[in-house]
């Protein structure tokens, strides 16, 4: 091996002893070159220029190579010291010794710890040792082969465990959906008589009441179908519960039961409102509860506004204050009978639409502030859209809200679903960024600024 310590930071004898004792897979000429430089240096080019000036034997002399490659058999290590504990490491290979970029990164990283502690000689030895293990490694020593061999050896057992785990997971999902559906259907059963009586008292000529009447028209049919489906699911065997179809059927049953529970609560609440029964005020509270919960959550939502989104956040905060006052006014007018139930519900619906519009604007501002590309913006919008749709189609929202039952197409956007969707979008973008970061090797190749047409194998990285 050869050592050219122009930076005067290496123990040449130690390098000769340690690297000389390494067992490469094929005889390899190891060259160590150290230099003093700056962070901005392209040490690929600096190594090439040094070779051309002082060691042309490092460059291929084969006429067919036109001097564009490192000489066969060579493994060149360049250490560029650029700070007390910082610099660059470069490795360069003859065409018969070249490695992949990922392997090159592993070779470089082997020396990082010692380099960052200014143990320059030990770091170079680590790099040389890593190169000795990787350069021209025979196919039967490739790590992927041993991993594959291990997979083959356990594939029977692994497959069995995987199948068993999948079936167990499916049975748990089946049971959870069945239990949830069972509870909602039990609620429907207990309220069935009240629901039928309430449906008969709904007034004609009311858009909201008419919508509920239409839904009640097939309510009993859907109830009987759900009850029959529950009985089928209850008697499913352990084996049957572990299938994908069974989980799908159980979740469908649960969603249908939730929708029935939401519908009967809305019908009962509507009857109380339109007839001014003793419980009408509680029924009205059920109508305002979703909006009031959202308005109360706005300060926490806007407190996390990203830099540059204060305008949209301020508009949302201001709307929250005004909307809360409007809800109180609507309730007062309804109680004084200055407006009817339909007008009150229409005004409440308009406020929820306006909240949705302002959440849309806030979402756009947040996305623009966080995303760094059009692709990231699309990912975040998709996460928000998915969560918004999930809320709309998620069945029972609780409390007997008439608007949640009669206006699912309006896609009222709840603050909770906004939060979940936004953070899901942020998480998706962060995961993509981390994946992109981890997939990039961090190795800089190329010989710009004096390298001409040279394209020898190798690259460098900062430590």
C-alpha positions in Angstrom: 0.0 0.0 0.0 1.0 3.6 -0.4 0.5 6.6 1.9 0.7 10.3 0.8 0.0 12.4 3.9 0.1 15.9 2.6 -2.1 17.1 5.5 0.4 15.6 8.0 -2.3 14.0 10.1 -1.7 10.3 9.7 0.5 7.7 11.4 2.0 6.0 8.3 3.5 3.0 10.0 0.2 2.2 11.8 -1.6 2.4 8.4 1.0 0.2 6.8 0.7 -2.4 9.5 -3.1 -2.4 9.8 -4.1 -2.1 6.1 -1.3 -4.4 5.0 -2.9 -7.1 7.2 -6.3 -6.8 5.7 -7.6 -9.7 3.6 -9.2 -8.4 0.4 -11.2 -10.8 -1.7 -8.8 -10.1 -4.6 -5.3 -8.5 -4.5 -5.9 -4.8 -4.3 -3.6 -1.8 -4.4 -4.6 0.5 -1.6 -3.6 4.2 -1.8 -4.2 6.7 1.1 -4.0 10.4 0.2 -4.6 13.1 2.8 -5.1 16.8 2.1 -6.1 20.0 3.9 -9.1 21.7 2.3 -12.4 23.6 2.7 -16.0 22.4 3.0 -16.8 23.6 -0.5 -14.1 21.5 -2.1 -15.0 18.8 -4.6 -12.5 16.3 -3.4 -13.3 13.9 -6.3 -11.8 16.5 -8.7 -9.0 17.4 -6.2 -8.0 13.7 -6.0 -8.1 13.4 -9.8 -6.0 16.5 -10.3 -3.5 15.3 -7.7 -3.3 11.9 -9.5 -2.8 13.5 -12.9 0.0 15.7 -11.6 1.8 13.4 -9.2 0.6 9.8 -9.7 -0.6 9.2 -13.3 -0.3 5.4 -12.6 -3.5 5.7 -10.6 -5.4 6.4 -13.9 -6.0 3.7 -16.5 -3.5 3.6 -19.3 -5.6 1.3 -21.4 -6.0 3.0 -24.8 -9.7 2.0 -24.9 -10.3 3.8 -21.7 -9.0 7.1 -23.0 -7.8 8.0 -19.5 -11.4 8.3 -18.2 -11.2 5.6 -15.5 -9.1 4.7 -12.4 -6.6 2.0 -13.1 -7.7 -1.6 -12.5 -6.9 -3.1 -9.1 -6.8 0.3 -7.3 -8.7 1.3 -4.1 -7.9 5.0 -3.4 -8.9 6.6 -0.1 -8.8 10.4 0.1 -9.1 12.1 3.5 -9.7 15.9 3.3 -9.3 17.5 6.7 -11.3 20.8 6.8 -11.9 21.5 10.5 -10.8 20.3 13.9 -13.3 17.4 13.8 -14.7 17.7 10.2 -13.9 17.1 6.6 -14.6 14.7 3.7 -13.8 11.1 2.9 -13.6 10.0 -0.7 -13.1 6.4 -2.1 -12.2 5.7 -5.7 -12.0 2.3 -7.5 -10.6 0.7 -10.6 -13.4 -0.5 -12.9 -12.7 -4.1 -11.8 -13.1 -3.1 -8.1 -16.0 -0.6 -8.2 -18.9 -0.9 -5.8 -22.5 0.4 -5.7 -23.3 3.9 -4.3 -25.0 2.3 -1.3 -21.9 0.1 -0.6 -19.7 3.2 -0.9 -21.8 4.9 1.7 -21.3 2.0 4.1 -17.5 2.2 3.5 -17.5 5.9 4.3 -19.7 5.6 7.4 -17.3 3.0 8.8 -14.8 5.8 9.5 -17.2 8.6 10.6 -17.0 8.1 14.4 -13.2 8.2 14.5 -13.0 11.1 12.0 -15.4 13.1 14.1 -13.1 12.6 17.1 -10.1 13.6 15.1 -8.7 10.1 15.1 -7.7 10.3 11.5 -5.5 7.3 11.2 -8.1 5.0 12.9 -10.8 6.4 10.7 -8.8 5.6 7.5 -8.2 2.1 8.8 -11.9 1.6 9.4 -12.7 2.7 5.8 -10.1 0.4 4.4 -11.4 -2.5 6.5 -14.9 -1.9 5.3 -13.7 -1.7 1.7 -11.9 -5.0 2.1 -15.1 -6.7 3.1 -17.2 -5.3 0.3 -14.9 -4.9 -2.8 -15.4 -7.9 -5.2 -17.2 -9.8 -2.5 -18.2 -13.3 -3.9 -21.8 -13.9 -4.6 -22.0 -16.6 -1.9 -21.0 -14.0 0.7 -23.6 -11.4 -0.2 -25.7 -10.5 2.9 -28.9 -10.7 0.8 -28.2 -14.4 0.1 -28.0 -15.3 3.7 -31.1 -13.3 4.4 -32.9 -15.1 1.6 -31.6 -18.4 2.9 -33.0 -17.6 6.3 -36.3 -16.7 4.7 -36.4 -20.0 2.8 -35.5 -22.0 5.9 -38.4 -20.5 7.9 -40.8 -19.7 5.1 -43.1 -22.5 6.0 -43.3 -21.5 9.7 -43.3 -17.8 8.8 -46.2 -18.2 6.4 -48.1 -20.2 9.0 -47.5 -17.5 11.6 -48.4 -14.8 9.2 -51.7 -16.4 8.3 -52.5 -17.1 11.9 -51.8 -13.5 12.8 -54.0 -12.2 10.0 -56.9 -14.4 11.0 -56.5 -13.4 14.6 -56.6 -9.7 13.6 -59.6 -10.2 11.5 -61.5 -12.0 14.3 -60.7 -9.0 16.6 -62.0 -6.5 14.0 -65.1 -8.8 13.4 -65.8 -8.9 17.2 -65.3 -5.1 17.6 -67.6 -4.2 14.7 -70.2 -6.7 15.8 -70.2 -5.4 19.4 -70.5 -1.8 18.2 -73.4 -2.6 15.9 -75.1 -4.6 18.6 -75.1 -1.7 20.9 -76.6 0.7 18.3 -79.2 -1.8 17.2 -80.2 -2.3 20.9 -80.7 1.4 21.2 -82.9 1.4 18.1 -84.9 -1.5 19.5 -85.5 0.2 22.8 -86.6 3.5 21.1 -88.6 1.8 18.4 -92.1 2.6 19.7 -91.1 6.2 20.5 -89.6 6.5 17.0 -92.8 5.3 15.3 -95.0 7.7 17.4 -92.6 10.6 16.7 -92.6 10.0 12.9 -96.4 10.3 12.9 -96.2 13.7 14.5 -93.8 15.2 12.0 -95.5 18.2 10.2 -96.2 18.3 6.5 -94.8 21.1 4.4 -91.4 21.2 6.2 -88.3 20.3 4.2 -86.4 18.9 7.2 -89.4 17.0 8.5 -90.2 15.7 5.0 -86.6 14.4 4.6 -86.9 12.5 7.9 -90.3 11.1 6.9 -88.7 9.7 3.7 -86.0 8.1 5.7 -88.5 6.6 8.1 -90.4 5.1 5.2 -87.7 2.4 4.8 -86.6 2.5 8.5 -88.4 -0.6 9.6 -87.2 -2.5 6.5 -83.6 -1.6 7.2 -84.1 -2.4 10.9 -85.4 -5.9 10.1 -82.5 -6.5 7.7 -80.0 -5.4 10.3 -81.5 -7.6 12.9 -81.4 -10.6 10.6 -77.8 -9.8 9.7 -76.9 -9.6 13.4 -78.2 -13.1 14.0 -76.1 -14.4 11.1 -73.0 -12.8 12.4 -73.6 -14.0 16.0 -73.6 -17.7 14.9 -70.5 -17.4 12.6 -67.8 -19.9 13.5 -64.3 -19.1 14.6 -63.0 -20.0 11.2 -65.6 -17.9 9.4 -64.8 -14.9 11.6 -61.2 -15.0 10.4 -62.1 -14.3 6.8 -62.0 -10.9 5.0 -65.6 -11.3 3.9 -66.8 -11.8 7.5 -65.0 -8.6 8.6 -66.5 -6.7 5.7 -70.0 -8.0 6.6 -69.6 -7.2 10.3 -68.4 -3.6 9.6 -71.3 -3.1 7.2 -73.7 -4.3 9.8 -72.2 -1.9 12.3 -72.4 1.1 10.0 -76.0 0.3 9.1 -76.9 0.1 12.8 -75.2 3.4 13.5 -77.2 5.1 10.7 -80.4 3.7 12.1 -79.5 4.9 15.6 -78.7 8.4 14.2 -82.0 8.5 12.2 -84.3 7.5 15.1 -82.6 10.0 17.4 -83.1 12.7 14.8 -86.8 11.8 14.3 -87.4 11.9 18.0 -85.7 15.2 18.4 -87.5 16.7 15.4 -90.9 15.6 16.8 -90.0 17.3 20.1 -89.1 20.5 18.3 -92.0 20.7 16.0 -94.6 19.8 18.7 -92.9 22.0 21.4 -93.1 19.0 23.7 -91.6 19.2 27.2 -88.2 18.1 25.9 -88.0 20.5 23.0 -85.2 22.6 24.6 -83.0 19.5 25.1 -83.8 18.6 21.5 -82.6 22.1 20.3 -79.4 21.7 22.4 -78.7 18.5 20.5 -78.9 20.5 17.2 -76.5 23.2 18.4 -74.1 20.9 20.2 -71.9 20.0 17.1 -71.4 23.6 16.1 -70.8 24.9 19.6 -68.2 22.1 20.2 -66.4 23.2 17.1 -66.5 26.9 17.9 -65.1 26.1 21.4 -62.3 24.2 19.8 -61.2 27.0 17.4 -58.8 28.8 19.8 -56.7 25.6 20.3 -56.8 25.0 16.6 -55.6 28.5 15.6 -53.0 28.6 18.4 -51.0 26.0 16.4 -51.2 28.1 13.2 -48.1 27.9 11.1 -46.0 31.0 10.4 -47.6 33.0 7.6 -51.2 31.7 8.3 -52.2 34.3 10.9 -54.6 36.0 8.5 -56.7 32.8 7.9 -56.4 32.0 11.7 -57.6 35.4 12.7 -60.6 35.1 10.3 -61.4 31.8 11.8 -61.2 33.1 15.4 -63.3 36.2 14.6 -66.0 33.9 12.9 -66.0 31.7 16.0 -66.9 34.6 18.3 -69.6 35.9 15.9 -71.1 32.5 15.3 -71.4 31.7 19.0 -73.4 34.9 19.4 -75.6 33.9 16.4 -76.3 30.5 17.9 -77.5 32.1 21.1 -79.6 34.6 19.1 -81.2 31.8 17.1 -82.1 29.9 20.3 -83.6 33.0 21.8 -85.7 33.7 18.7 -86.9 30.1 18.6 -87.9 30.1 22.2 -89.8 33.4 21.7 -91.4 31.8 18.6 -90.1 34.7 16.5 -88.9 32.0 14.1 -90.0 28.5 13.3 -88.1 25.3 13.6 -87.3 25.2 9.8 -85.9 28.7 9.9 -83.8 27.9 13.0 -82.4 24.8 11.4 -81.7 26.7 8.1 -79.8 29.4 10.0 -77.8 26.8 11.9 -77.0 25.0 8.7 -75.8 28.2 7.2 -73.4 28.8 10.1 -72.0 25.3 9.8 -71.5 25.9 6.1 -69.6 29.1 6.8 -67.4 27.3 9.4 -66.6 24.7 6.7 -65.7 27.5 4.3 -63.3 29.1 6.8 -61.8 25.8 7.7 -61.2 25.3 4.0 -59.4 28.6 3.8 -57.4 27.8 6.9 -56.5 24.4 5.5 -55.2 25.9 2.3 -53.1 28.4 4.3 -51.7 25.7 6.5 -50.9 23.4 3.6 -49.2 26.2 1.6 -47.1 27.0 4.7 -46.0 23.4 5.4 -45.7 21.7 2.1 -42.6 22.2 0.0 -43.9 20.9 -3.3 -47.0 20.4 -5.3 -46.8 16.7 -4.5 -46.8 17.3 -0.8 -49.7 19.7 -1.2 -51.7 17.0 -3.0 -50.9 14.5 -0.2 -52.0 16.8 2.5 -55.2 17.8 0.7 -56.0 14.1 0.1 -55.6 13.3 3.8 -57.9 16.2 4.7 -60.4 15.2 2.1 -60.4 11.6 3.3 -61.0 12.5 6.9 -63.8 15.0 6.0 -65.5 12.3 3.9 -65.1 9.8 6.7 -66.9 12.1 9.1 -69.7 12.6 6.6 -70.2 8.9 5.9 -69.2 7.7 9.3 -72.8 7.1 10.5 -73.9 8.0 14.0 -72.5 11.3 15.2 -74.4 11.3 18.5 -77.1 13.5 20.1 -79.8 13.4 17.6 -78.6 16.1 15.2 -81.1 16.5 12.4 -78.6 18.3 10.1 -76.1 15.4 10.4 -78.8 13.1 9.2 -80.6 15.2 6.6 -77.6 17.0 5.1 -74.8 14.4 4.7 -74.1 15.8 1.2 -73.2 19.2 2.7 -70.1 17.7 4.2 -70.1 19.9 7.3 -66.5 19.9 8.4 -65.9 19.3 12.1 -62.8 20.7 13.8 -61.9 17.3 15.2 -61.9 15.8 11.7 -59.9 18.8 10.4 -57.3 18.1 13.2 -57.1 14.4 12.4 -56.9 15.1 8.7 -54.3 17.8 8.9 -52.0 15.9 11.2 -52.4 12.8 9.0 -51.3 15.0 6.1 -48.3 16.3 8.0 -47.4 12.7 9.1 -47.6 11.5 5.4 -45.4 14.4 4.2 -42.9 13.8 7.1 -42.8 10.1 6.3 -42.1 10.8 2.6 -39.4 13.3 3.5 -37.7 10.8 5.9 -38.0 8.0 3.3 -36.4 10.3 0.6 -33.7 11.3 3.1 -32.9 7.7 4.1 -33.0 6.5 0.4 -30.5 9.0 -0.7 -26.9 7.8 -0.1 -25.3 11.2 0.7 -22.4 10.3 -1.6 -21.4 13.0 -4.0 -20.0 11.6 -7.3 -18.7 13.4 -10.4 -15.6 15.4 -11.2 -16.7 18.9 -11.9 -14.4 21.9 -12.2 -11.4 20.3 -13.9 -12.4 16.7 -14.3 -13.1 16.9 -18.0 -14.7 13.7 -19.3 -13.4 11.6 -16.4 -16.0 9.1 -15.1 -14.0 6.8 -12.9 -15.9 5.0 -10.1 -16.0 6.7 -6.7 -17.4 9.5 -4.7 -17.1 11.5 -1.5 -19.2 12.5 1.6 -18.9 15.0 4.4 -18.5 13.8 8.0 
